[in-house]
Amino acid sequence: MSTTSETARDEPPRRRRAPAGAAVLREDKTEAIRAAVFGELAAVGYGRMSIEGIARRAGVGKTAVYRRWRSKLHLVLDVVSAVAVQGLPMPDTGSLEGDLRLLYEVMSRALRHPLASQILPDLQAEAARNPEIAEALQKALREGQHGVASGILHAATARGELSPTLDESLALDLISGPLYWHTAVMRDPIPKGYVASLSRATAAALKSL
């Protein structure tokens, strides 16, 4: 006579069900929401941006947004941080001036993009009021542009173009400041030959430090 425990051992194992509410998040919807954040930031700014507006622009319900991010702030922080992960290409032209020129060409295209020119000033203003956004922007800068610029400095130092006692913090400010000031702050168009002249002048200034 079989016991209850023996019967249980003879039965095939039951397939475990996924817990309720553990629906798989579709990546296409996630990307649509991220793209909608950029669109909303450019159109209305962070202060007026809403989850409702993001969901409408993305073509999803508000629930789809809240399944991924618990608030507007966390959504924006995630999107800003994701930009840093993408990074910039590391130049490898064999010279300091050449590397700077390639970096500036990529940066100038990015800063001239209509979305960037509208979003960056708004986020900078919001960062002055919101420490979490300020931290996310600083992280994006460190891991993106400053990370590449630091690599350029180290390569130039290894080639003997720069002093090994170079003040890297000052050098990074010197690399990053002029182009950002020209495009994002003053919002002036970049004239023909500006990137080449800026690369030449910056390389000369760095070598004098």
MITITOR-131868 format. One record per residue (C-alpha): residue in three letters; x, y, z. Coordinates in nm, 4 decimals, decimal comma. Each point is the difference from the previous one (the first is absolute). Example, Ala and Ser with C-alpha at 12.3 -4.5 7.8 and 13.67 -1.06 7.14 Angstrom:
REM residues 2
- ala / 1,2300 / -0,4500 / 0,7800
- ser / 0,1370 / 0,3440 / -0,0660
//
This chain:
REM residues 209
- met / 0,0000 / 0,0000 / 0,0000
- ser / 0,1504 / 0,3326 / -0,1080
- thr / 0,0339 / 0,2786 / 0,2500
- thr / -0,0855 / 0,3604 / -0,0710
- ser / 0,3704 / 0,0984 / -0,0097
- glu / 0,0751 / -0,2810 / -0,2499
- thr / -0,2866 / 0,1206 / -0,2237
- ala / 0,1376 / 0,3531 / 0,0078
- arg / 0,3430 / -0,1290 / -0,1067
- asp / -0,1521 / -0,1859 / -0,2956
- glu / -0,1814 / 0,3103 / -0,1321
- pro / 0,1804 / 0,2100 / -0,2663
- pro / 0,1275 / 0,3336 / 0,1313
- arg / -0,2411 / 0,2875 / -0,0478
- arg / 0,1116 / 0,2982 / -0,2066
- arg / 0,0490 / 0,3030 / 0,2225
- arg / -0,2224 / 0,2919 / -0,0932
- ala / 0,1349 / 0,3524 / -0,0277
- pro / -0,1180 / 0,2102 / 0,2930
- ala / -0,2944 / 0,2261 / -0,0636
- gly / 0,0967 / 0,3428 / -0,1240
- ala / 0,3409 / -0,1133 / -0,1288
- ala / -0,0733 / 0,0868 / -0,3601
- val / 0,2999 / 0,0286 / -0,2294
- leu / 0,0744 / 0,3621 / -0,0825
- arg / 0,0137 / 0,0465 / -0,3743
- glu / 0,3219 / 0,1673 / -0,1103
- asp / -0,1683 / 0,1813 / -0,2891
- lys / -0,2334 / 0,1730 / 0,2449
- thr / 0,2907 / 0,0877 / 0,2295
- glu / 0,1887 / 0,1607 / -0,2880
- ala / -0,3128 / 0,1851 / -0,1150
- ile / -0,0398 / 0,1443 / 0,3501
- arg / 0,3658 / 0,1089 / 0,0124
- ala / -0,0337 / 0,1700 / -0,3377
- ala / -0,3189 / 0,1695 / 0,1188
- val / 0,1864 / 0,1435 / 0,2995
- phe / 0,2395 / 0,1824 / -0,2335
- gly / -0,2926 / 0,1245 / -0,2063
- glu / -0,1872 / 0,1273 / 0,3042
- leu / 0,3091 / 0,1635 / 0,1507
- ala / 0,0599 / 0,1858 / -0,3252
- ala / -0,3667 / 0,0979 / -0,0393
- val / -0,1029 / 0,1055 / 0,3523
- gly / 0,3059 / -0,0272 / 0,2281
- tyr / 0,0445 / -0,2011 / 0,3189
- gly / -0,2287 / 0,2139 / 0,2152
- arg / -0,3055 / -0,0421 / -0,2238
- met / 0,0783 / -0,3543 / -0,1087
- ser / -0,2426 / -0,2646 / 0,1288
- ile / -0,0322 / -0,3765 / -0,0027
- glu / -0,3265 / 0,0452 / -0,1905
- gly / 0,1737 / 0,1983 / -0,2730
- ile / 0,2838 / -0,2507 / -0,0248
- ala / -0,2413 / -0,2922 / -0,0261
- arg / -0,2062 / 0,1775 / -0,2648
- arg / 0,3064 / 0,0819 / -0,2098
- ala / 0,1303 / -0,3574 / 0,0353
- gly / -0,3367 / -0,1507 / -0,0926
- val / -0,0276 / -0,1986 / 0,3228
- gly / -0,2119 / 0,0136 / 0,3133
- lys / 0,1188 / 0,1689 / 0,3198
- thr / 0,0213 / -0,3439 / 0,1618
- ala / 0,2731 / -0,0987 / -0,2463
- val / 0,2082 / 0,2953 / 0,1174
- tyr / -0,0570 / -0,0644 / 0,3705
- arg / 0,0922 / -0,3686 / -0,0410
- arg / 0,3487 / 0,1179 / -0,0997
- trp / 0,0524 / 0,3207 / 0,2016
- arg / -0,1735 / 0,1106 / 0,3160
- ser / 0,0089 / 0,3727 / -0,0752
- lys / 0,0801 / 0,2659 / -0,2590
- leu / 0,3259 / 0,0771 / 0,1791
- his / 0,1235 / -0,3600 / -0,0062
- leu / -0,0934 / -0,0296 / -0,3671
- val / 0,1995 / 0,3101 / -0,0940
- leu / 0,2964 / -0,1072 / 0,2158
- asp / 0,0044 / -0,3379 / -0,1723
- val / -0,0097 / 0,1536 / -0,3476
- val / 0,2750 / 0,2518 / 0,0801
- ser / 0,2193 / -0,2739 / 0,1494
- ala / -0,0565 / -0,2214 / -0,3051
- val / 0,1468 / 0,2715 / -0,2207
- ala / 0,3201 / -0,0184 / 0,2021
- val / 0,0272 / -0,3745 / -0,0518
- gln / -0,0066 / 0,0461 / -0,3765
- gly / 0,3048 / 0,2236 / 0,0286
- leu / 0,2047 / 0,1611 / -0,2743
- pro / 0,2441 / -0,1766 / -0,2316
- met / 0,3602 / 0,0062 / 0,1246
- pro / 0,2138 / 0,1851 / -0,2583
- asp / 0,3273 / -0,1637 / -0,1047
- thr / 0,1544 / 0,2205 / -0,2683
- gly / 0,3543 / -0,0104 / 0,1399
- ser / 0,0172 / 0,3660 / 0,0992
- leu / -0,1514 / 0,2214 / 0,2677
- glu / -0,1329 / 0,2546 / -0,2489
- gly / -0,1482 / -0,2731 / -0,2193
- asp / -0,1720 / -0,1681 / 0,2933
- leu / -0,1419 / 0,3314 / 0,1202
- arg / -0,1308 / 0,0829 / -0,3458
- leu / -0,1801 / -0,3343 / -0,0287
- leu / -0,1496 / 0,0453 / 0,3482
- tyr / -0,1170 / 0,3521 / -0,0813
- glu / -0,1550 / -0,1090 / -0,3286
- val / -0,2094 / -0,2644 / 0,1779
- met / -0,0884 / 0,2386 / 0,2848
- ser / -0,0989 / 0,2829 / -0,2315
- arg / -0,2381 / -0,2243 / -0,1940
- ala / -0,1571 / -0,1221 / 0,3233
- leu / -0,0366 / 0,3493 / 0,1471
- arg / -0,1499 / 0,1357 / -0,3226
- his / -0,2699 / -0,2694 / -0,0024
- pro / -0,3409 / 0,1690 / 0,0481
- leu / -0,0945 / -0,2219 / 0,2936
- ala / 0,3304 / 0,0552 / 0,1804
- ser / -0,0131 / 0,3759 / -0,0500
- gln / -0,3462 / 0,0087 / 0,1581
- ile / 0,0434 / -0,2596 / 0,2751
- leu / 0,3429 / 0,0845 / 0,1430
- pro / -0,0765 / 0,3576 / 0,1144
- asp / -0,3234 / -0,1168 / 0,1635
- leu / 0,1691 / -0,2859 / 0,1869
- gln / 0,2837 / 0,2270 / 0,1098
- ala / -0,2536 / 0,2437 / 0,1443
- glu / -0,1875 / -0,2842 / 0,1706
- ala / 0,3285 / -0,1360 / 0,1401
- ala / 0,0443 / 0,3243 / 0,1939
- arg / -0,3226 / -0,0844 / 0,1865
- asn / 0,0191 / -0,3797 / 0,0105
- pro / 0,3116 / -0,1699 / 0,1458
- glu / -0,0900 / -0,3379 / -0,1511
- ile / -0,0148 / 0,1396 / -0,3527
- ala / 0,3226 / 0,1922 / 0,0657
- glu / 0,1706 / -0,3226 / 0,1068
- ala / -0,1282 / -0,1858 / -0,3090
- leu / 0,1276 / 0,2738 / -0,2321
- gln / 0,3398 / 0,0014 / 0,1698
- lys / 0,0189 / -0,3780 / -0,0322
- ala / -0,0904 / 0,0222 / -0,3694
- leu / 0,2728 / 0,2578 / -0,0546
- arg / 0,2631 / -0,1984 / 0,1907
- glu / -0,0756 / -0,3283 / -0,1767
- gly / -0,0522 / 0,1557 / -0,3409
- gln / 0,1912 / 0,3024 / -0,1175
- his / 0,2452 / 0,0229 / 0,2905
- gly / 0,0765 / -0,3708 / -0,0237
- val / 0,0998 / 0,0353 / -0,3646
- ala / 0,1898 / 0,3257 / 0,0606
- ser / 0,1917 / -0,1661 / 0,2826
- gly / 0,0953 / -0,2830 / -0,2370
- ile / 0,1284 / 0,2561 / -0,2523
- leu / 0,2154 / 0,1634 / 0,2687
- his / 0,1470 / -0,3310 / 0,1153
- ala / 0,0813 / -0,1041 / -0,3571
- ala / 0,1664 / 0,3355 / -0,0719
- thr / 0,2018 / -0,0268 / 0,3219
- ala / 0,1152 / -0,3496 / -0,0973
- arg / 0,1138 / 0,1344 / -0,3392
- gly / 0,1961 / 0,2752 / 0,1732
- glu / -0,2202 / 0,2825 / -0,1282
- leu / -0,1097 / 0,1063 / 0,3481
- ser / 0,1742 / 0,0338 / 0,3336
- pro / -0,0505 / -0,2927 / 0,2401
- thr / -0,0665 / 0,2588 / 0,2735
- leu / -0,2905 / 0,1515 / -0,1948
- asp / -0,2929 / 0,1200 / 0,2155
- glu / -0,2649 / -0,2315 / -0,1448
- ser / -0,2965 / 0,1794 / 0,1555
- leu / 0,1085 / 0,3306 / -0,1550
- ala / 0,0730 / -0,1727 / -0,3302
- leu / -0,3471 / -0,1579 / -0,0117
- asp / -0,1601 / 0,3398 / 0,0608
- leu / 0,2112 / 0,1445 / -0,2796
- ile / -0,1073 / -0,2747 / -0,2410
- ser / -0,3694 / -0,0015 / 0,0836
- gly / -0,0769 / 0,3637 / 0,0738
- pro / 0,0372 / 0,2031 / -0,3215
- leu / -0,2170 / -0,2094 / -0,2327
- tyr / -0,2772 / -0,0440 / 0,2576
- trp / 0,0036 / 0,3722 / 0,0758
- his / -0,0162 / 0,0889 / -0,3698
- thr / -0,2847 / -0,2350 / -0,0899
- ala / -0,2052 / -0,0738 / 0,3139
- val / 0,0380 / 0,3256 / 0,1928
- met / 0,0441 / 0,2696 / -0,2643
- arg / -0,1904 / -0,2116 / -0,2564
- asp / 0,2102 / 0,1376 / -0,2847
- pro / 0,0408 / -0,1894 / -0,3286
- ile / 0,3365 / -0,1653 / -0,0565
- pro / 0,1801 / 0,1833 / -0,2820
- lys / 0,2061 / -0,1768 / -0,2628
- gly / 0,3447 / -0,0889 / 0,1295
- tyr / -0,0958 / 0,0526 / 0,3661
- val / 0,0532 / -0,3633 / 0,1051
- ala / 0,3452 / -0,0151 / -0,1626
- ser / 0,1048 / 0,3303 / 0,1600
- leu / -0,1344 / -0,1042 / 0,3393
- ser / 0,1851 / -0,3327 / -0,0179
- arg / 0,3259 / 0,1724 / -0,0892
- ala / -0,0372 / 0,2637 / 0,2729
- thr / -0,0996 / -0,2507 / 0,2671
- ala / 0,2888 / -0,2325 / -0,0836
- ala / 0,2430 / 0,2923 / 0,0249
- ala / -0,1492 / 0,1106 / 0,3324
- leu / 0,0215 / -0,3518 / 0,1442
- lys / 0,3646 / -0,0313 / -0,1017
- ser / 0,0765 / 0,3226 / 0,1848
- leu / -0,1409 / -0,1230 / 0,3308
//
